[in-house]
Amino acid sequence: MKTFTTKKVSTVMLASLLLGVLAGCGGGETKEAAKSGADSAAAPAQNLKVQFMVPSFADVPDMNNEYWSKFQKDNKVQLDVEWIPSGDYDTKFDLVLASGNLPEVIVANSITRPTLQNAVKQGAFWDLTPILGDFSKYPNLKNNGYKDVWNYVRTDGKIFGVPRNRPHIDLSLKIRKDWLDKLNIPVPTTLDEYTAALKAMVNGDPDGNGKKDTIGLIGHGTTGNFFSDSDGSFLAAFGGLDPVYAKDGGLINKYLTPNYTNMVAYFRQLYADGILAKDFSAIKQTQAEEIFTTGRAASYGRNTWRDYSFEQTIKKVQPEANVISLPPMKGPGGTSVQLSVPFSGAFYISKKVPEAKVKQILDFFERTTTQEQTDFNYYGVEGVDYKMVEGQPQLTELGVKQVTANGTGAIFPLAYNNKMKVINPAAPKAYNDAKEKSVASYAQVGKIDPFSIINSNTWTSIWPKYQSDWQSNVVKAIVGQISMDDYKAYIEKLNATAEFQTAYKEFAADYKEKFPK
């Protein structure tokens, strides 16, 4: 048995699929938290034994199967992994930090999460800066990630987390191309065209069931988002991913900019036109996915690689289904493409871990942050988990069961590859080639969200006190319970407070440090 290596398929090392270890890849979550690995086959005494807490995007894996056994054996590691359902992860993460009972290594989904930043400042995690030094002992960690990633993850100039490398091209706004064709609507290239297309589909009975029951845009709510994973696409179209400065030079948080307010007004109109679900703010990720994949919604934002999987599922009830990722659409302030930051959170090592073991854990990350191990994460063992078809690896029936969304990439950084979340390993090569081509322009026109990277100590302290009320006001504005003038007055009041202005100055300073011209 051989593992799939880069030399064999240097151009198809792409896949992203099946692997929710990549940021935002939910779906098929476990029902409850579970641990795996602690009872797996005894490893040699010299093997590194390490505890992890990570988000789970599928059933808890059997750490004794061929896939996980080979990974642990090859990398001389014995894993004790606590898998937390992704939808519950941030809540569990906060509880664990509050308890002080940390695992040896914990994944933070967001490096700017206030609870994480507070824990870092209170000394809960190792400062890795002096250990990593000039990275001369860690060339894979340095060279196999995005060029600026280690600067992005710094807190107060220091490195506390090991970034989980991910591609820039990830999320995309999808639409039912077959429904567009049925109603003789061209693929939208502007936000106005997109809005008109959704309105036509909502009113045009595209599924032919004789009922006016089609939802235009479906999404799922998360902290600070309302149509995640498509909020960023819309905000980019309104120019909301560009820095917006106050008169005193402070960098206004994206949620409180005029651009975000304009996006809220846009969603308000969509709601008034019947394009959004009435209970849009309460819909969970699993519900949104089920609505889309049962043919009840026209548009949905998720990872690009999911297009093929979604389409195949919809075809079970609507055989003519054709799901595409929309091209970049021109909006009033920008283009509708948000590029992901080149990492999905980071691994943090508890300060309770002895320094000698910290170095062993970093050595483990160094050994595994290679293209070969990244390929293994996606495909597993050749002849067992995948076979080569037309020069491209395709998962076997066993591979589909073993190489799940909870792959080995959950516990090491992966090597950076900008195609990781575009290609679907279950799809034919021709489909994947066409998908790559269709989203290639994203890299040229898209913007990343700087607030996924920059920090403000003041914001970390004050925002939790306002966040719930802010979210409530956004929803009220969208559904018409308050006027847009009322909403604007609320935002202006927040921006006028001294503590917000202090936070904005801190954001500006951190932005200058992490995004030098």
C-alpha positions in Angstrom: 0.0 0.0 0.0 1.3 3.4 -0.9 0.1 6.9 0.0 -0.7 9.4 -2.7 2.3 11.6 -3.2 2.8 14.9 -4.9 5.1 13.5 -7.5 2.3 11.3 -8.8 -0.2 14.1 -9.2 1.4 17.5 -8.8 -1.5 19.2 -10.5 -4.4 17.5 -8.9 -3.4 17.8 -5.3 -6.2 19.9 -4.8 -9.1 18.5 -3.1 -10.8 20.0 -0.5 -13.8 18.2 -0.1 -15.2 15.9 2.4 -13.1 17.7 4.8 -14.8 20.0 7.2 -11.5 20.4 9.0 -11.3 23.3 6.7 -12.9 26.3 7.9 -16.6 26.6 7.6 -17.1 23.1 6.3 -20.1 22.0 8.4 -22.6 19.4 7.7 -23.2 15.9 9.0 -22.2 16.8 12.5 -22.0 14.4 15.4 -24.8 14.5 17.9 -22.6 14.9 20.9 -19.0 15.4 21.9 -16.9 12.3 21.8 -13.3 11.3 22.4 -11.3 9.0 20.2 -7.8 7.7 20.3 -7.4 7.2 24.0 -8.3 3.5 23.7 -6.7 2.9 20.3 -4.1 0.2 19.9 -1.1 0.7 22.2 1.6 2.7 20.6 5.3 2.2 21.3 6.5 3.9 24.5 8.6 6.4 22.6 5.6 7.7 20.7 4.4 11.2 21.5 1.1 11.0 23.3 -0.9 14.3 22.9 -4.4 15.5 23.7 -6.4 17.6 21.3 -9.8 19.3 21.4 -11.1 20.0 17.8 -14.3 20.8 16.0 -16.1 17.8 14.5 -17.8 17.9 11.1 -18.8 14.3 10.7 -19.2 11.1 12.8 -16.4 10.6 15.3 -13.7 8.5 13.4 -12.5 5.1 14.4 -8.8 5.8 15.3 -8.0 2.1 14.7 -9.0 2.1 11.0 -6.4 1.9 8.3 -6.4 5.6 7.7 -5.8 6.8 11.2 -3.6 3.8 12.2 -1.2 4.5 9.4 -1.1 8.2 10.2 -0.3 7.6 13.8 2.3 4.9 13.0 4.1 6.9 10.4 4.2 10.0 12.5 5.1 8.3 15.8 2.1 9.8 17.7 -0.7 8.5 19.8 -3.7 10.8 19.7 -6.3 11.4 22.3 -8.8 13.6 20.5 -12.0 15.1 21.8 -14.3 15.9 18.9 -16.9 18.6 19.6 -19.8 19.1 17.1 -18.9 22.2 15.0 -22.2 23.9 15.8 -21.4 23.7 19.5 -17.7 24.2 19.4 -17.4 27.9 20.2 -19.7 27.5 23.2 -17.7 24.5 24.4 -14.4 26.4 23.7 -15.5 29.3 25.9 -16.6 26.9 28.7 -13.2 25.1 28.6 -11.3 28.4 28.8 -13.4 29.5 31.7 -12.8 26.3 33.6 -9.1 26.4 33.2 -9.1 22.6 32.5 -7.5 22.8 29.1 -6.4 20.0 26.9 -2.8 20.0 25.8 -3.7 21.4 22.4 -6.9 23.2 21.6 -8.2 24.6 18.3 -9.5 28.2 18.2 -11.8 28.8 15.3 -11.1 32.5 15.3 -7.9 34.1 16.6 -9.8 37.3 17.3 -12.4 35.6 19.6 -12.6 37.7 22.8 -12.5 34.7 25.1 -9.3 33.5 23.4 -7.6 36.9 23.5 -8.4 37.2 27.2 -7.0 33.7 27.9 -3.9 34.6 26.0 -3.3 37.7 28.0 -3.9 35.8 31.2 -1.1 33.4 30.4 -3.2 30.3 29.5 -1.1 29.4 26.5 2.6 29.1 25.6 4.3 32.1 23.9 5.9 30.2 21.1 7.9 33.1 19.8 11.3 32.2 21.4 10.9 28.5 20.6 10.2 29.1 17.0 12.8 31.8 16.7 13.9 32.3 13.1 12.1 29.1 12.1 15.5 27.5 11.1 14.3 24.3 13.0 10.8 24.6 11.5 11.2 25.1 7.7 8.0 23.3 6.9 5.9 25.5 9.2 7.5 28.5 7.7 7.5 27.6 4.0 4.4 25.5 3.6 2.0 28.2 4.8 0.9 31.4 3.2 3.8 33.9 3.1 2.4 36.3 5.7 0.4 33.9 7.9 2.7 34.0 10.9 2.5 37.8 11.0 -1.3 37.5 10.9 -1.6 35.3 13.9 0.5 37.4 16.2 -1.0 38.9 19.4 0.9 42.0 20.7 3.7 41.0 18.4 4.0 37.5 19.8 3.1 34.1 18.4 0.8 32.0 20.6 -1.0 29.9 18.0 0.1 27.7 15.2 -2.0 28.6 12.1 -4.2 26.0 10.5 -3.3 26.7 6.8 -6.3 27.1 4.5 -6.8 28.4 0.9 -7.9 31.9 -0.1 -10.6 30.6 -2.5 -13.2 28.9 -0.4 -16.7 30.3 0.0 -18.9 31.1 -3.0 -22.5 32.2 -3.5 -24.4 29.5 -5.3 -27.5 29.6 -7.5 -29.7 27.0 -9.3 -28.6 27.4 -12.9 -31.3 25.1 -14.1 -33.9 27.4 -12.6 -32.4 30.4 -14.3 -32.5 28.6 -17.6 -36.1 27.6 -17.0 -37.1 31.2 -16.5 -34.8 32.4 -19.3 -32.7 34.5 -16.9 -29.0 35.0 -17.7 -26.4 34.2 -15.0 -26.2 37.4 -12.9 -23.1 39.6 -13.2 -24.3 42.4 -10.9 -26.0 42.5 -7.6 -29.0 44.2 -9.1 -29.3 41.3 -11.7 -29.0 38.8 -8.9 -31.7 40.4 -6.8 -34.0 40.5 -9.8 -33.3 36.8 -10.6 -34.1 35.8 -7.0 -37.4 37.7 -7.1 -38.3 36.1 -10.4 -37.6 32.6 -9.0 -39.5 33.2 -5.8 -42.5 34.3 -7.9 -42.0 31.9 -10.9 -42.5 28.4 -9.4 -39.2 27.1 -10.7 -39.7 23.7 -9.2 -43.1 23.3 -10.9 -45.0 22.2 -7.9 -47.7 24.7 -8.4 -47.0 26.5 -5.1 -45.3 29.8 -4.2 -42.9 28.2 -1.8 -39.5 28.8 -3.2 -37.0 30.7 -0.9 -34.7 33.0 -2.8 -31.7 33.2 -0.5 -31.2 30.8 2.4 -28.5 31.0 5.0 -27.7 30.2 8.6 -27.0 32.5 11.5 -23.8 32.5 13.5 -22.3 35.0 15.9 -22.2 38.3 14.1 -23.5 36.9 10.8 -26.9 36.3 9.4 -26.4 34.5 6.1 -23.1 32.9 6.9 -21.3 31.7 4.8 -22.5 34.4 2.4 -22.4 37.6 4.5 -18.9 38.3 3.4 -19.8 38.1 -0.3 -22.5 40.6 0.1 -20.4 42.9 2.4 -17.6 42.8 -0.2 -20.2 44.0 -2.9 -20.9 47.0 -0.6 -17.2 47.8 -0.1 -17.4 46.6 3.5 -14.1 44.6 3.4 -12.1 47.7 2.6 -10.8 49.7 5.6 -13.2 52.5 6.7 -11.6 55.2 8.8 -13.2 57.6 11.3 -12.3 61.3 11.1 -9.7 60.9 13.9 -7.9 58.1 12.0 -9.5 55.1 13.8 -10.4 52.0 11.9 -14.1 51.4 12.3 -15.1 47.8 12.9 -16.8 46.3 9.9 -20.1 45.8 11.7 -20.5 49.5 12.4 -19.5 51.0 9.1 -21.9 52.8 6.6 -21.1 49.9 4.2 -22.5 47.3 6.7 -25.6 49.6 7.2 -26.1 49.6 3.4 -26.0 45.8 3.4 -28.6 45.7 6.1 -30.8 48.0 4.0 -30.3 45.6 1.1 -31.4 42.6 3.2 -34.4 44.6 4.4 -35.5 45.0 0.8 -35.0 41.3 0.1 -37.1 40.5 3.1 -39.9 42.9 2.1 -39.9 41.3 -1.4 -40.3 37.8 0.1 -36.9 36.6 -1.0 -35.7 35.7 2.5 -37.1 33.1 4.7 -39.4 34.7 7.4 -37.3 33.1 10.2 -34.0 33.6 8.5 -32.2 34.7 11.6 -33.1 31.5 13.5 -32.1 29.0 10.8 -29.2 26.6 11.7 -26.6 25.4 9.3 -28.0 21.8 9.1 -31.5 23.3 8.4 -30.2 25.6 5.7 -28.3 22.8 4.0 -31.4 20.6 4.1 -33.6 23.3 2.6 -31.2 23.9 -0.3 -30.4 20.2 -1.0 -34.1 19.3 -1.1 -34.7 21.9 -3.8 -36.6 24.5 -1.8 -34.1 27.5 -2.2 -32.5 29.2 -5.1 -29.3 30.5 -3.6 -27.0 29.6 -0.8 -23.4 30.5 0.3 -21.1 27.7 1.3 -17.7 26.2 0.3 -17.1 26.0 -3.5 -16.3 22.3 -3.4 -19.8 21.5 -2.1 -21.4 22.5 -5.5 -21.1 18.9 -6.8 -22.2 17.3 -3.6 -25.2 19.6 -3.3 -26.1 19.1 -7.0 -26.0 15.3 -6.7 -28.3 15.4 -3.6 -30.8 17.7 -5.2 -31.0 15.5 -8.2 -32.6 12.8 -6.1 -35.7 15.0 -6.0 -35.1 17.3 -9.0 -33.1 15.4 -11.6 -32.4 18.4 -13.7 -30.6 20.3 -10.9 -27.5 22.3 -11.8 -25.8 24.2 -9.0 -23.1 26.7 -9.9 -20.9 29.2 -8.0 -21.8 32.7 -9.3 -19.1 34.7 -11.0 -17.9 37.9 -9.3 -20.9 40.3 -9.3 -20.5 44.1 -9.3 -22.2 45.8 -6.4 -22.5 49.4 -5.3 -19.2 49.4 -3.5 -17.2 46.4 -4.8 -17.3 42.9 -6.1 -19.2 40.0 -4.4 -16.1 37.9 -3.6 -14.7 37.4 -0.1 -11.4 35.6 0.0 -10.8 33.6 3.1 -7.9 34.5 5.3 -5.1 31.9 4.6 -5.7 30.1 7.8 -8.7 28.8 9.8 -7.9 29.7 13.4 -4.9 28.1 15.1 -3.7 25.5 17.5 -2.9 26.7 21.0 -0.8 24.8 23.5 -1.7 24.9 27.2 0.8 26.5 29.5 0.4 23.5 31.7 2.3 21.4 29.1 6.1 21.1 30.0 8.4 23.0 27.7 10.1 19.8 26.5 6.7 18.4 25.3 5.8 21.8 23.7 8.9 21.3 21.5 7.8 17.7 20.7 4.4 19.0 19.7 6.0 21.6 17.5 8.2 18.9 16.0 5.1 16.9 15.2 3.5 19.9 13.4 6.8 20.4 11.5 6.9 16.7 10.4 3.4 16.7 9.2 3.1 20.2 7.5 4.1 18.8 4.1 2.3 18.3 0.8 2.6 14.5 1.2 0.8 14.5 4.6 -1.8 17.0 3.3 -2.5 14.7 0.4 -2.9 11.8 2.8 -5.4 13.9 4.8 -7.6 14.2 1.7 -7.2 10.7 0.2 -5.6 8.3 2.6 -4.0 5.1 1.5 -3.8 4.2 -2.2 -5.6 0.9 -3.0 -7.5 1.2 0.2 -9.0 4.6 0.5 -8.6 5.8 -3.1 -7.7 4.7 -6.6 -6.4 6.7 -9.6 -9.0 7.5 -12.3 -7.9 9.6 -15.3 -4.9 10.8 -13.4 -7.0 12.0 -10.5 -7.4 10.2 -7.1 -11.0 9.1 -6.4 -12.2 7.8 -3.1 -13.2 4.2 -2.9 -16.4 3.1 -1.0 -14.2 2.4 2.1 -12.4 5.7 1.6 -15.7 7.6 1.7 -16.2 6.0 5.1 -12.7 6.5 6.5 -11.6 9.8 4.9 -14.3 11.9 6.3 -14.7 15.6 7.2 -12.9 14.6 10.4 -9.6 13.9 8.6 -6.0 14.1 9.9 -5.9 17.8 9.0 -7.9 18.3 12.2 -4.7 17.8 14.2 -2.0 19.4 12.1 -1.7 22.6 10.1 -1.8 21.2 6.5 0.2 22.7 3.7 -1.2 25.7 1.9 -2.8 25.1 -1.5 -5.2 27.5 -3.1 -7.3 24.7 -4.7 -8.0 22.8 -1.5 -11.6 23.9 -1.3 -12.5 24.1 -4.9 -12.0 20.5 -6.0 -14.4 17.7 -5.0 -12.8 14.2 -5.0 -16.1 12.5 -5.7 -16.5 14.5 -8.9 -15.2 13.6 -12.4 -12.0 15.3 -13.5 -13.8 17.3 -16.2 -16.2 18.7 -13.6 -13.3 19.7 -11.3 -11.3 21.3 -14.1 -14.3 23.4 -15.1 -15.0 24.4 -11.5 -11.4 25.5 -11.1 -11.7 27.6 -14.2 -15.0 29.1 -13.2 -13.7 30.5 -9.9 -10.1 31.4 -10.9 -11.0 35.1 -11.1 -11.9 35.1 -7.5 -8.2 35.4 -6.6 -7.8 38.6 -8.6 -10.9 40.5 -7.5 -11.7 39.1 -4.0 -11.0 40.8 -0.7 -10.2 39.3 2.7 -11.8 40.4 5.9 -9.1 42.2 7.9 -11.1 41.9 11.1 -10.5 38.1 10.9 -6.8 39.1 11.6 -6.5 42.4 13.5 -7.1 42.8 17.2 -8.0 45.5 19.7 -7.8 44.9 23.4 -10.5 47.4 24.0 -12.8 45.8 21.5 -12.2 42.4 23.0 -13.3 43.8 26.4 -16.3 45.9 25.3 -17.9 44.1 22.3 -19.4 41.2 24.3 -21.5 43.8 26.2 -23.0 45.1 23.0 -23.1 42.2 20.6 -26.4 40.7 21.5 -28.2 44.1 21.3 -26.5 44.9 18.0 -27.6 41.6 16.5 -31.1 42.2 17.7 -31.2 45.6 16.1 -29.9 44.2 12.8 -32.7 41.7 12.7 -35.3 44.3 13.6 -34.1 46.6 10.8 -34.2 43.8 8.3 -37.7 42.6 9.2 -39.0 46.2 9.5 -39.6 46.4 13.2 -37.4 49.5 13.3 -36.7 52.0 10.6 -33.4 52.3 8.9 -33.1 55.8 10.4 -33.5 54.2 13.8 -30.9 51.7 13.0 -28.5 54.4 11.7 -29.0 56.4 14.9 -28.2 53.3 17.0 -24.9 52.8 15.1 -24.0 56.4 15.3 -24.5 56.4 19.1 -22.1 53.4 19.4 -19.5 55.0 17.2 -19.6 58.2 19.2 -18.7 56.5 22.5 -15.2 57.0 23.8 -14.5 53.3 24.3 -15.4 52.5 20.7 -13.2 55.3 19.4 -10.3 53.9 21.5 -10.9 50.4 20.0 -10.8 51.9 16.5 -7.4 53.5 17.1 -6.1 50.1 18.3 -7.5 48.4 15.2 -5.8 51.1 13.0 -2.5 50.5 14.7 -2.8 46.7 14.4 -3.9 47.0 10.8 -0.8 49.0 10.0 1.4 46.4 11.6 -0.2 43.3 10.0 -0.9 44.9 6.6 2.2 47.1 5.9 2.2 48.8 2.6 
